[in-house]
Amino acid sequence: QEGPPRPAPGLDSLGNLDSKPAANQDMTPIRQEWLAKLNRIRQQNPDYESLVTVSLDDLLALQSQLPENATLLLYFPGEDSLYVQVLRRDRMEIRQVAVSRQRLFELIKEWRHMLEYSESKGTAPARELQRFLLEPVADLLLDQEFVLPTGDLWYLPWESLPDARGVYFGQDHQVAYLTGADLRILQEPVTHPGGEIVAVGAP
């Protein structure tokens, strides 16, 4: 079996966002519930603001622009629990996973060491990470995944996480990592300058 896929190049790997409006569905009650949960998380985790650099306005504004086959995942590892904010055109949820920030850091450190030194000791750390990070939201994943990690999760090569079948995340999904700045860029309209284009090449 081939080794873990190489990390995606980042923002450009998923191309331009679809600018069509979301499906005709009243998301107001769902959004209000989502915001209420998020406010509780922020109150219970004083370091949320320092770790999550994504603007809430940018996050919500992007929802209606997501491709129909894409999911946006924002991960925040609290001291005792992991919180995953999931946005799709037609869904928005927050899921909580019982795993500490320290445990995630230990697993990431172990898995990166195994990858960097090509140690063939199995994939136990990666499988455990997959169970914490991806299995709890597996029913919400689509073909393309925008992943917004925070804290030590930035050091994780997400594409290398295998599921129970031994299939790596990067083999089943197209993955791109985003930052708060990327969200703002994605919302900016693409402009094409007018006039003639002159191309000059070497003979």
Disulfide bonds with the S-S distance in Angstrom:
none
